Amino acid sequence: MTRKAQIMDVKTFCTEMRDEMTAWKAKTYDIIRKTERMSLSPNKKVRASIDDMKAMIDRIELTLERLEDQCPVNWDSEKAEIEQVICDMRERWSEAAAMSPDDLE
């Protein structure tokens, strides 16, 4: 693969991940809004899941910024890390949704 093709792959990946992060931010905002309406003090597990999701989004966005700036030739480790964090985020979302499925669907 040529250097130009590798750069395009990084840029394409970053663009797609930015779109996905926008969706995750919206989901996280929705869950925050819904938990705030549920009670004065959201369940500690729900709050922990929300906080974890926010931190994961921030972590992914920092990695994406670095990839976009540097356009490294070998970025397999960053891609694997982002994919793992997204899997973890899905788990946190499932945990939060399971605690109040009617309110978070």
N, C-alpha and C positions, 0 to 999 in steps of 0.2 A: 504494500500500500504506500502510496506517495505521501510526503509530508503534507501536501495540500489536502489530500483526502482525509488524513488523520485529523487535521485541524477542523475540517468540515464535520467529521464525526463528533468531535468534542463540542463544537458549537451547536450541532443538532441535538445532541444529548442534553446540553445545558438548557437549550430553549424548551425542550420537552419537559425537563425537570422543573423549570421555572413555572410552566403551565400547571404541572402537578402540584407544586408548592402553593400556587394561588388557590387551587381547589382545597388543599389541606388547611390553609389559613381560613378559608371560608367555613369549613367544617368545624374548625377549632373555635372560631368566633361564635358560630351557632350553638355549640355545646356550652360555651361560657354563658351566653345569653340565656339559654334554657335552664342551666343549673342555677343561675342567679334568680330566676323567677320561681324555682321550686321551693326555696327556703332562704332564710337569712344566712345560713352557713351550709354550703354544699358539702356533701359527703367527702371525708378526707381522701378516700380512694379516688373519687371522681376528680377532685382538685389535683391530686398527685398525677393522675393520668393526663389531665389538661396541661399541667406544668411540664411534664415530660414531653408532650407533643410540641409545645412551644419551643422547648430547648432543641428538640430534634429538627424542627423546621429551621431554626437559626443555624444549627450545625450544617445542615445540607446547603443552605444559602451561602454560608461562608466558603464551603468547598466549591460550590458552583462559581463563585466570584474568582476564586483562585484558578480554577480550570479555564475560565474565560480569559483571564489576564495572561496566564502563562502558556496556554495551549500546548501542554506537554505531549511529547511523542508517546510516552508510555503513561497512561492514566488508568490502567486496569484496577489498581488498588483503590483509587478514589471512586471509581464506578462501583466496585464491589461494596465499599463502605456506604455509599449513598443507597444502594439497593438494600443493604442490611438495615439501615436506619429506617427506610420506608417500611420494611417488614415489621420492625419494632413498633413503628407508628401505627400500623394497622392493628397490632395486638393491643396497644393502649386504647385505640378507638373502640375496639371490641369490648375491652374491659369496662370502659366508661358507659358504653351503650347497654351492656348487660346489666348494669346497676339500675338503669331506669329506661328500659326499652321503649316504653310508650312516649316518653318525653324526648328521646334523642333520635328517633327514627326519622 
